[in-house]
């Protein structure tokens, strides 16, 4: 290995302290003589060190979760058997064992998109689950000192056991789909496995292709080769701009194991705190419906559900399809993903529209590693 | 196991190396304290689990620093950091800047100067940095994303990776890894430059 060999290999050896002496001397000379090379070299060592430390911390975090589970496990909550294919049994076992307790605790959040970075530590997305409680608490709290808060703590299942669920819908028939980012990422960003469960109850593993955390959109693909959601191309199309106030809409989602339909209208052009990438909807929605498609009467997808807010959960918010298309165009190669050009839902009655859409709408489940 | 005869410093060194027994011991000795405190202060058990684990990560991060010593007991440190993280979190949710009262003075009965704020800030900065790294990693494309994750996050050897990813030998996998690092670097530093 000469001094001209791979700078990454050198950086790695340098960090590990495993460079042979003569190489180390050569490297030192070059770093001293060539400022440009030195800048590059130290940028690379910084990068490798960061990636290594990040990995170490992730392993430590997952060990913590294991230790926690081990030390707080309550023998009363024994295994509730849920049928899953064997290949995911291992990862799903813990989650499944408490699924009955947690099935109503899906992530249903209003991610505070105002926050600039993603630096919220990994409790943040979990605390979203408690958004309602938290908001109620906040209102009660306003004039109080923190120390005085001493009220209604609802019993919540341990978050380490929580299985996140949401809804996703197909972008293309060959496996690309979209859901809300907060469904798949709890802030720790790693170690979770994402599966979809279709209306027939079959599970398929999926991986993330692209996302915009701020807009709360994630694009994933079912990993299985030759996978198809349904018989033909997706039956709906995507609205390229924002649509008008008052338009009637409906949504399909999985707040429970069965597909649920609800309808409403667009009640405000912008979303949470005036977010122009969103709509505000008059639409009943609940836990597990994050990521559900928002569709108009003619079968155009206008957006996907992202959160609810307010007393009585009065407001429902959806990320606009425009934000989704922007993400597709900016982060994925042009020819990777072909959205359907023809809408097959336009002239159908509502029940037929739902029937057509069913194969392309599914539950998204996230299991802790 | 680490008995009473083992000093806290030994426990910390073991924690820094990510040793499970040390982690378990610290967890067992301290978790219920934070849990109890948080329940009394308007949090849930789920919050307590998150909070305590976050405090453990702060301690773990701090223990990585060379020549690191704690000026107080591990228990006191974890409790202080947990409180601090919790108040910060409430403050963020409320957007009520006045809420972060000076808990340092209150806790500092024995005159131990624990610099919670610094530690917590360093921790948050590091998390932000890791998050950026993770989003760069998510955009690096396959097979790089999986390969780098396998090596750096899951601690797999180049032999295992070569086998898993279908490279003829570890050397080829290694070459690929360097290419992937080059791509990651491009993404990461362009993100940072913005």
HADDOCK unambig.tbl for C-alpha pairs under 7 A between the chains (distance, minus, plus):
assign (segid A and resid 8 and name CA) (segid B and resid 178 and name CA) 5.98 0.50 0.50
assign (segid A and resid 47 and name CA) (segid B and resid 185 and name CA) 6.99 0.50 0.50
assign (segid A and resid 51 and name CA) (segid B and resid 152 and name CA) 6.52 0.50 0.50
assign (segid A and resid 52 and name CA) (segid B and resid 152 and name CA) 5.55 0.50 0.50
assign (segid A and resid 54 and name CA) (segid B and resid 130 and name CA) 6.15 0.50 0.50
assign (segid A and resid 55 and name CA) (segid B and resid 152 and name CA) 5.24 0.50 0.50
assign (segid A and resid 55 and name CA) (segid B and resid 153 and name CA) 3.92 0.50 0.50
assign (segid A and resid 56 and name CA) (segid B and resid 153 and name CA) 6.71 0.50 0.50
assign (segid A and resid 58 and name CA) (segid B and resid 153 and name CA) 6.68 0.50 0.50
assign (segid A and resid 59 and name CA) (segid B and resid 153 and name CA) 6.90 0.50 0.50
assign (segid A and resid 60 and name CA) (segid B and resid 18 and name CA) 6.23 0.50 0.50
assign (segid A and resid 64 and name CA) (segid B and resid 53 and name CA) 6.58 0.50 0.50
assign (segid A and resid 67 and name CA) (segid B and resid 24 and name CA) 6.18 0.50 0.50
assign (segid A and resid 117 and name CA) (segid B and resid 128 and name CA) 6.85 0.50 0.50
assign (segid A and resid 118 and name CA) (segid B and resid 128 and name CA) 6.06 0.50 0.50
assign (segid A and resid 118 and name CA) (segid B and resid 131 and name CA) 6.27 0.50 0.50
assign (segid A and resid 119 and name CA) (segid B and resid 124 and name CA) 6.22 0.50 0.50
assign (segid A and resid 119 and name CA) (segid B and resid 127 and name CA) 5.41 0.50 0.50
assign (segid A and resid 119 and name CA) (segid B and resid 128 and name CA) 3.93 0.50 0.50
assign (segid A and resid 119 and name CA) (segid B and resid 131 and name CA) 6.50 0.50 0.50
assign (segid A and resid 121 and name CA) (segid B and resid 127 and name CA) 6.59 0.50 0.50
assign (segid A and resid 123 and name CA) (segid B and resid 50 and name CA) 5.41 0.50 0.50
assign (segid A and resid 138 and name CA) (segid B and resid 94 and name CA) 6.57 0.50 0.50
assign (segid A and resid 147 and name CA) (segid B and resid 41 and name CA) 6.55 0.50 0.50
assign (segid A and resid 149 and name CA) (segid B and resid 41 and name CA) 5.71 0.50 0.50
assign (segid A and resid 149 and name CA) (segid B and resid 42 and name CA) 5.73 0.50 0.50
assign (segid A and resid 150 and name CA) (segid B and resid 40 and name CA) 5.79 0.50 0.50
assign (segid A and resid 150 and name CA) (segid B and resid 41 and name CA) 5.50 0.50 0.50
assign (segid A and resid 150 and name CA) (segid B and resid 42 and name CA) 5.38 0.50 0.50
assign (segid A and resid 151 and name CA) (segid B and resid 42 and name CA) 6.10 0.50 0.50
assign (segid A and resid 153 and name CA) (segid B and resid 42 and name CA) 6.04 0.50 0.50
assign (segid A and resid 153 and name CA) (segid B and resid 43 and name CA) 6.43 0.50 0.50
assign (segid A and resid 153 and name CA) (segid B and resid 44 and name CA) 6.03 0.50 0.50
assign (segid A and resid 154 and name CA) (segid B and resid 44 and name CA) 6.98 0.50 0.50
assign (segid A and resid 155 and name CA) (segid B and resid 44 and name CA) 6.81 0.50 0.50
assign (segid A and resid 156 and name CA) (segid B and resid 44 and name CA) 6.60 0.50 0.50
assign (segid A and resid 156 and name CA) (segid B and resid 45 and name CA) 6.86 0.50 0.50
assign (segid A and resid 156 and name CA) (segid B and resid 46 and name CA) 6.45 0.50 0.50
assign (segid A and resid 157 and name CA) (segid B and resid 46 and name CA) 6.61 0.50 0.50
assign (segid A and resid 158 and name CA) (segid B and resid 45 and name CA) 6.40 0.50 0.50
assign (segid A and resid 158 and name CA) (segid B and resid 46 and name CA) 4.63 0.50 0.50
assign (segid A and resid 159 and name CA) (segid B and resid 46 and name CA) 4.91 0.50 0.50
assign (segid A and resid 210 and name CA) (segid B and resid 139 and name CA) 6.76 0.50 0.50
